[in-house]
Amino acid sequence: MSNFETLASNTVLGGLIAATLYAATYLSFIRLLRFPRNWIQPSQKEVLTTGLLGITTIAWVSLSSLGPDLNCLLIATSFIVTMAFIIAAPALCFRPANKALEFLARHSEHAGLWLLVPALVVCLIIPGSKLQSMLLTAMTIELLWFFRQHWKQLNKVIYPLTPSDRSVFKIHARGDLKGFCQNHGIKELIISESDFSWRGCSKNTAPCPFNLYVNKLGLNTAPCCREHMRDISHYVSKCLLEIGAIHWLEGGSLLGAVRENGKLLEWEDDIDISVLLDEDITWDSLSDQLVEQGNKDGYFVDTFEEKGLISVSFDTPKPWPFKWERNRLRGEIRVDIAIYRRATNHGAVVLERQSPKGVMPATENGGYGVPLELVLPTAKIIFEGGNIACPHDSGAYLRLLYGNFQEIEYTYINPAAARNRLLATTVK
């Protein structure tokens, strides 16, 4: 008998290897989910790594001293694929998703436990110790996930809703608030006979899934999330000032500051800030300093050099191996930092970024750019109770991005949400 056959037939060691392989596959997979959460195509290297880990796990679990066990192969494959859909649902629902994925995302705290009974039945019927070890490891991970999320919900804080929040809710609910919340899985709304308020998130809880509520349903951003977005926007601006990076308010955040007299748009789902790299502020120095400062101050920082994006999130960084489990959460409160560089476009100097923004013109280099003089030297604008850097000519900058930016336009993921939102605005 070869060493490999001896290893495969060793009950204890084989089970430990199966458990380790599943845990490694799980960690690699939830790290991979950082890409769809940030609307980025996953890298081929990370997809391949995760796929190979999954295949290796299935192959190991299915291997016996007599050769491949087809029953174990079928069960392990079905289980891992099903669990992958359950775990990935919240991240995939950051983009338009079908009803099945939305249903899984809505029940993401405990959906993994739906496989607990089938897993126990398989453990009792199928004698393979490696398959049993893999299933028990998976269920242990899901139980730990469930209890941690359940415990966090105890730290929710009650927030009042603004008149606009209430009006939008009532229009969407069409007189049936309880039914509307039940149909869409809105657990945060507290409804009494004469009033309703919001059980909001804090630094010690999971974020509200307002990405879904805003982009799919057309609701206002939750009051707690608006507060946290204000705090994190000024935190990031302060960090960039200390680093010495030229930066400015961007996109919908700038639009709110200009059109809404220094306030967030009522339906804002993130904060947009841009940074100009130069000889002194490089990608490595900027990302390293932001990650270090975020770890120190309790903000999660993720970097995507190939896309020119840094994401700073409100939630506290977790230690390994829990670091990437944040990608299983339904919501996220964050600042997206887009990277710009000086470039020449048809003889003119522009500030260029890799990804499109609004209808920003494409450049001859394959990026997207704005004339340098629209941005530099940066100015200041009032935003959520404080001053923050903005383009030199914010009006011209916004016209370049959005055309007539004074006209309210709801560019939701879901067209139905835009129509509902317009109806709510008309009634108000």
C-alpha positions in Angstrom: 0.0 0.0 0.0 1.4 3.4 -1.0 1.8 6.3 1.4 -1.1 8.1 -0.2 -3.4 5.1 0.1 -2.3 4.7 3.7 -3.1 8.4 4.3 -6.5 8.1 2.6 -7.5 5.1 4.7 -6.5 6.7 8.0 -9.8 7.6 9.6 -8.6 10.3 12.0 -6.0 11.9 9.7 -8.3 11.7 6.7 -11.0 13.5 8.6 -8.7 16.2 9.8 -7.5 16.8 6.2 -11.1 17.0 4.9 -12.0 19.5 7.6 -8.9 21.6 6.8 -9.6 21.6 3.1 -13.2 22.7 3.6 -12.2 25.5 6.0 -9.5 26.7 3.4 -12.1 26.6 0.6 -14.6 28.5 2.8 -12.0 31.2 3.6 -10.9 31.6 0.0 -14.5 31.8 -1.2 -15.6 34.5 1.2 -12.5 36.5 0.4 -13.4 36.2 -3.3 -16.8 37.8 -2.5 -15.0 41.1 -1.9 -15.1 41.6 -5.7 -18.9 41.5 -6.4 -19.5 43.6 -3.3 -17.4 46.3 -4.9 -18.9 45.8 -8.4 -15.6 44.4 -9.7 -15.0 41.4 -11.8 -13.0 38.8 -9.7 -9.4 38.2 -10.7 -8.7 34.9 -12.6 -6.0 34.0 -10.1 -8.3 34.1 -7.1 -11.2 32.4 -8.9 -8.8 29.6 -9.9 -7.4 29.2 -6.4 -10.8 29.0 -4.9 -12.0 26.5 -7.5 -9.0 24.3 -7.1 -9.5 24.2 -3.4 -13.2 23.2 -3.8 -12.3 20.5 -6.3 -9.5 19.2 -4.1 -11.9 19.1 -1.1 -14.5 17.1 -3.1 -11.9 14.7 -4.6 -10.4 14.0 -1.1 -13.8 13.4 0.5 -14.8 11.1 -2.3 -11.6 9.0 -2.3 -11.6 5.7 -0.5 -9.1 2.9 -0.3 -11.1 1.1 -3.0 -11.2 4.2 -5.3 -13.7 7.0 -5.8 -16.9 6.7 -3.9 -19.7 8.0 -6.2 -22.1 8.6 -3.4 -19.6 10.8 -1.5 -18.7 12.6 -4.7 -22.4 13.4 -5.5 -23.2 14.5 -1.9 -20.0 16.6 -1.4 -20.4 18.3 -4.8 -24.1 19.1 -4.1 -23.4 20.3 -0.6 -20.5 22.6 -1.5 -22.4 24.1 -4.5 -25.5 24.7 -2.5 -23.6 26.2 0.4 -21.7 28.5 -2.0 -25.0 29.9 -3.3 -26.2 30.5 0.2 -23.0 32.2 1.4 -22.6 34.3 -1.8 -26.2 35.5 -2.0 -25.7 38.8 -0.1 -22.7 39.8 -2.1 -24.3 38.9 -5.4 -27.4 40.9 -4.5 -25.3 44.1 -4.5 -26.0 43.7 -8.3 -29.4 42.9 -9.8 -30.3 39.4 -8.8 -33.1 36.9 -9.3 -35.7 36.2 -6.6 -34.0 33.0 -5.4 -30.8 34.9 -4.6 -32.7 37.7 -3.0 -34.5 35.2 -0.8 -31.3 33.6 0.3 -29.8 37.0 1.0 -32.7 38.0 3.1 -32.2 35.0 5.3 -28.4 35.1 5.2 -28.0 34.9 9.0 -29.4 31.4 9.2 -29.8 30.1 5.7 -26.7 27.9 6.0 -28.4 26.1 8.9 -31.1 24.8 6.6 -28.6 22.2 5.6 -28.1 21.0 9.2 -30.7 18.2 9.2 -29.6 16.9 5.8 -26.0 16.9 6.9 -26.8 15.0 10.1 -28.8 12.5 8.1 -25.9 11.9 5.7 -23.5 11.5 8.7 -25.7 8.8 10.1 -26.2 6.9 6.8 -22.9 7.3 4.9 -20.0 5.8 6.8 -17.2 7.9 5.2 -15.3 9.7 8.0 -14.0 12.3 5.6 -17.4 13.3 4.3 -18.7 13.4 7.9 -15.8 15.6 8.9 -16.4 18.0 6.1 -20.1 18.3 6.8 -19.6 18.8 10.5 -17.0 21.4 9.9 -19.3 23.3 7.6 -22.2 23.2 10.0 -19.9 24.3 12.9 -18.9 27.3 10.8 -22.6 28.1 10.0 -23.6 27.8 13.7 -20.8 30.2 14.8 -21.9 32.6 12.1 -25.5 32.5 13.2 -24.8 33.0 16.9 -22.4 35.9 16.2 -24.9 37.7 14.0 -27.7 37.0 16.4 -25.7 38.4 19.3 -24.9 41.6 17.3 -28.6 42.4 16.8 -28.9 43.0 20.5 -26.8 46.1 20.1 -29.3 47.8 17.7 -30.2 51.5 18.5 -33.6 53.1 18.0 -33.6 56.0 15.5 -36.4 58.4 14.6 -37.4 58.7 10.9 -37.6 62.1 9.2 -40.8 63.3 7.6 -39.3 62.4 4.2 -38.4 58.9 5.4 -42.0 58.4 6.6 -43.6 59.7 3.4 -41.5 57.5 1.1 -42.3 54.5 3.3 -46.0 55.2 3.2 -46.1 55.6 -0.6 -44.3 52.4 -1.2 -46.3 50.5 1.4 -49.6 51.7 -0.1 -51.3 51.7 3.3 -49.9 48.3 4.5 -46.6 48.9 6.3 -46.5 45.6 8.0 -47.2 43.7 4.8 -44.6 45.7 2.9 -42.0 45.0 5.5 -42.9 41.3 5.6 -42.8 41.0 1.8 -39.3 42.5 1.5 -37.8 41.2 4.7 -37.4 44.7 6.4 -36.8 43.8 10.0 -35.6 47.2 11.2 -38.9 49.1 11.0 -40.7 49.2 14.4 -44.4 49.7 13.9 -46.7 50.8 16.7 -50.4 51.8 16.5 -49.6 55.5 16.1 -46.0 55.7 15.0 -43.0 53.9 13.5 -39.3 54.2 14.0 -36.1 52.5 12.9 -34.0 49.9 14.8 -30.7 51.0 13.4 -27.1 49.8 13.2 -24.1 50.8 15.2 -20.4 50.2 15.2 -21.1 47.0 17.1 -23.8 45.5 14.8 -24.0 44.5 11.2 -24.9 47.3 8.8 -28.5 47.8 7.7 -29.0 46.2 4.2 -29.8 49.6 2.9 -28.1 48.8 -0.5 -31.2 46.6 -1.1 -33.7 49.0 0.5 -32.4 52.0 -1.5 -31.5 50.5 -4.8 -34.2 47.8 -5.1 -37.1 49.4 -3.2 -36.5 53.1 -3.6 -36.5 53.9 0.1 -34.5 56.6 1.8 -31.1 55.7 3.2 -31.7 54.5 6.8 -31.1 57.3 9.5 -28.4 55.4 11.2 -26.6 54.8 8.0 -26.8 58.4 7.0 -25.2 59.3 10.4 -22.4 56.7 9.9 -21.8 57.9 6.3 -21.4 61.4 7.5 -18.8 60.3 10.1 -16.8 58.1 7.8 -16.7 60.7 5.0 -15.1 63.3 7.4 -12.8 60.6 8.8 -11.5 59.6 5.4 -11.1 63.3 4.5 -9.1 63.9 7.7 -6.8 60.9 6.9 -6.2 62.1 3.4 -5.3 65.6 4.7 -2.8 64.1 7.1 -1.3 62.0 4.4 -1.0 65.1 2.2 -3.0 63.6 -0.7 -4.9 65.9 -3.1 -8.5 64.8 -2.9 -12.0 65.9 -3.6 -15.7 65.0 -3.2 -17.0 63.0 -6.1 -20.1 61.8 -7.9 -23.4 61.6 -6.0 -21.7 62.9 -2.8 -20.6 66.1 -4.5 -24.1 66.3 -6.1 -25.7 66.3 -2.7 -23.3 68.9 -1.4 -24.0 71.2 -4.3 -27.7 70.6 -5.0 -28.9 69.8 -1.5 -27.1 72.5 0.4 -24.4 70.4 1.9 -26.5 67.3 2.6 -26.4 63.7 1.5 -28.8 62.7 -1.2 -31.7 61.1 0.6 -31.1 57.8 -1.3 -27.3 57.8 -1.2 -25.7 54.3 -0.9 -22.0 55.3 -0.5 -19.6 58.2 -0.3 -17.4 59.0 -3.3 -14.0 60.7 -2.8 -11.3 60.9 -5.4 -7.5 61.1 -4.9 -4.8 62.3 -7.2 -1.6 60.2 -7.3 1.7 62.0 -8.0 5.4 61.7 -7.3 4.9 62.1 -3.5 1.7 60.1 -3.1 2.0 56.7 -4.8 -0.5 53.8 -4.8 1.6 51.9 -2.3 2.1 54.8 0.1 -1.5 55.8 0.0 -3.0 52.3 0.4 -0.5 51.3 3.1 -1.2 54.4 5.2 -4.9 54.1 4.9 -4.9 50.4 5.8 -2.6 51.1 8.8 -4.7 54.0 10.0 -8.0 52.1 9.5 -6.8 49.2 11.5 -5.8 51.6 14.3 -9.1 53.5 14.3 -11.5 50.6 13.6 -12.3 51.0 9.9 -12.0 48.2 7.4 -9.9 49.1 4.3 -9.8 47.0 1.2 -7.7 47.8 -1.9 -8.0 47.0 -5.6 -4.9 48.3 -7.3 -5.9 46.8 -10.7 -9.1 48.8 -10.6 -7.7 52.0 -9.0 -10.1 51.7 -6.0 -9.8 51.8 -2.3 -12.8 51.0 -0.2 -13.0 52.3 3.4 -15.9 50.7 5.4 -17.5 51.6 8.7 -17.3 48.2 10.2 -14.4 47.3 12.4 -11.6 45.0 11.0 -11.9 41.5 12.4 -8.9 39.2 13.2 -8.1 36.2 11.0 -9.9 33.8 10.3 -13.0 36.1 10.6 -11.6 38.9 8.6 -13.4 38.2 5.3 -16.7 37.0 6.8 -17.9 40.6 6.5 -18.5 39.7 2.8 -21.5 37.6 4.0 -23.3 40.7 5.3 -26.2 42.2 3.4 -25.2 45.8 3.7 -22.1 48.0 3.9 -21.4 51.6 4.8 -18.3 52.8 2.9 -16.3 55.4 1.2 -15.2 54.5 -2.3 -11.8 56.2 -3.1 -11.2 56.5 -6.9 -7.7 57.0 -8.0 -6.8 59.6 -10.6 -3.5 60.4 -12.4 -2.4 63.2 -14.6 -2.5 62.2 -18.3 -2.6 63.8 -21.8 -5.7 63.4 -23.9 -5.5 64.7 -27.5 -2.9 67.3 -26.3 -4.8 68.5 -23.3 -3.9 67.7 -19.6 -6.6 65.7 -17.9 -7.0 63.9 -14.6 -7.7 60.3 -15.6 -9.3 57.3 -13.8 -9.7 53.7 -14.8 -13.4 53.2 -14.3 -16.3 55.2 -15.7 -18.3 57.7 -13.6 -21.6 59.1 -14.9 -21.0 60.1 -18.5 -17.4 61.2 -17.9 -15.6 61.3 -21.3 -13.3 58.4 -22.3 -9.7 59.3 -23.0 -7.4 58.1 -25.7 -5.5 56.0 -23.1 -8.6 53.8 -22.4 -9.5 55.5 -19.2 -12.0 58.3 -18.3 -11.0 61.9 -17.6 -11.8 65.4 -16.7 -10.0 68.6 -17.6 -7.4 69.4 -14.9 -8.6 73.0 -14.5 -12.0 71.8 -13.4 -10.4 70.2 -10.3 -7.2 71.9 -9.4 -6.6 73.8 -7.3 -9.3 72.1 -5.1 -11.8 74.3 -3.2 -13.9 73.6 -0.1 -17.5 72.9 0.3 -19.9 72.3 3.2 -20.8 68.7 3.5 -22.8 67.1 6.4 -21.8 69.7 8.9 -18.1 70.2 8.0 -15.9 71.4 5.2 -14.5 69.0 2.7 -12.4 69.3 -0.5 -14.2 69.6 -3.8 -13.3 70.4 -7.4 -12.3 73.9 -8.3 -15.4 74.3 -10.4 -18.0 71.9 -8.9 -20.8 73.0 -11.2 -18.8 72.4 -14.4 -17.5 69.1 -12.9 -21.1 67.9 -12.2 -22.3 69.0 -15.7 -19.5 66.9 -17.2 -20.7 63.9 -15.2 -24.4 64.2 -15.2 -25.5 66.9 -17.7 -28.3 68.9 -16.1 -27.4 67.9 -12.5 -30.1 70.2 -11.0 -32.8 67.9 -12.4 -33.5 65.1 -10.0 -33.0 61.7 -11.7 -33.3 58.3 -9.9 -30.7 56.0 -11.4 -31.6 52.9 -9.4 -30.6 49.3 -10.2 -34.3 48.4 -10.3 -36.3 50.6 -12.7 -39.5 49.9 -10.6 -37.8 51.5 -7.6 -37.2 54.7 -9.7 -40.8 54.8 -10.7 -42.0 54.3 -7.1 -39.5 57.0 -5.9 -40.8 59.5 -8.4 -44.4 58.8 -7.3 -43.4 59.3 -3.6 -41.7 62.7 -4.5 -44.7 63.8 -6.5 -47.1 63.1 -3.6 -44.9 64.9 -1.1 
